Amino acid sequence: MPRRLKLSTLQRDIMMTLEEAGAETVGTVMATVKPSSQSEFSAQVEALVKLGLILSEEHNLVLTEQGKTALRT
């Protein structure tokens, strides 16, 4: 059984936004989740990328298969 990840509220919001669309532009995700700052958003996205839950491609964020699985657990 996969271990349950402890994500921040912002990380969960980013993941849920991407779950609905599969992929979105960075600007669209930012407008949807309304982070308190650009730097906080960037740090949380970087952490999700390092965990393998999302990909950052050009100006888009994409939910990975691993990310989809994490949302189901």
N, C-alpha and C positions, 0 to 999 in steps of 0.2 A: 504494500500500500504506500502511495506517495506521501511524503511528510507534508504537513500543513505549513505553509509559509506565513510568516507574520509580515503583512504589508501595512504601510502607513495608509491613512485615509486617502491622501492624494494619489498614492500608487494604486489603490483599489479603484478610485474614480477613473484614472487613466485606463486601467485594464478594462473596466466595464464599458467605457466609451468605445474602446477598440473592439470589444466583443460584439457590440451591436453592428459595427460597420466592417470589421475585419482589418481595415486600414484607413487612416485619416491623415490629413496634413497636420503638421505640428501646430499651426495657427488655429485650426479647427478644434483640436484637442484642448489647447490652452483656453479658447473661448468657452468651451463646454465645462471644463473642470474649474476654471477661475482660480488659479493658484495665487498665493499672496505675493509672489515675486517670480520673475523670469529665472533667477538663479535657483530658487527652490524647485521649480518645475524641471529645469535642466538636470539637477542633481538626482531627482527622483526617477527621471527617464533613464539616466545613466545607470542607476542601480538596477532598474528593471532589465536593461540591456545586458548587464553583467550576469544577472540571474538566468538569462536566456528566455525570458518571458515575452519580450518584444524585440523587434528589430528597428533600427533607425536607418532608413534608406533615403538619401537625398533630403527632402523636406517632409518625408512621410514617416509615420510610425505604424508598424505592422505587428499584429498579435501573432505569436508563434504557436505551433501545436502544443508545445510545453506550456505556454501561457493559457491556452484553452483548457488544458487538463487541470492546471492550477486553479482556474476559476470554478471548476466543477467539484473540487474537493473542499 
